[in-house]
Amino acid sequence: VKSTFDLHIQDCWEGLVHAVRHNLLAVDDFDVREYFYYDNPQNGDLHEVVRGKFIAFKGPRDDCQKQDFSVHPTTYIDVFKSKGVKAVIRLNIEEYDKRTFVKAGIAHHDLFFCGLHNSVG
C-alpha cells in the first residue's frame, strides 16, 4: 500500500519543537515512569496527549477480557479525577455503561465514526 503522506524524522523533530514552544509538552517535568506505567494495556493503555487537556485511552469494557487486556471503566475513575478529566467522548461501539463515568461526576458523550476499529455503522 502506497503511503498518502510521507513522514520524515525532520517532521517529527519539528512537531516536538512546536509542542514545547506552545506548552503542549514540558520536557522538564515529563514523568517517564508514569508514561510507561499507563502505556501498559493492563494499566489502562492511556496517554495524556495534551497535558491537562486531552487524554486518549483504550475503550473499557464491562465484561473485561484478560486476553485482550481490556479493563473495567471504574479502572479509569481515580486516574481521570487526578488529572482533572471532566468529560469522556466514546468514539467506538458501546462496550461499557456510560453511567459509570456519569455517576463519578465525569460527563459522557458518544461521537461514533464509521471506519474506526470496532466502530458503529
Buried (B, 14 or more C-beta within 10 A) or exposed (E): EEEEEEEEEEEEEEEEEEBEEEEBBEEEEEEEEEEEEBEEEEBBBBEBEEBEEEBEBBBBBEEBEEEEBBBBBBBBBEBBEEEEBEEBEBBBBEBBEBEBBEEBEBEBEEEEEEEEEEEEE
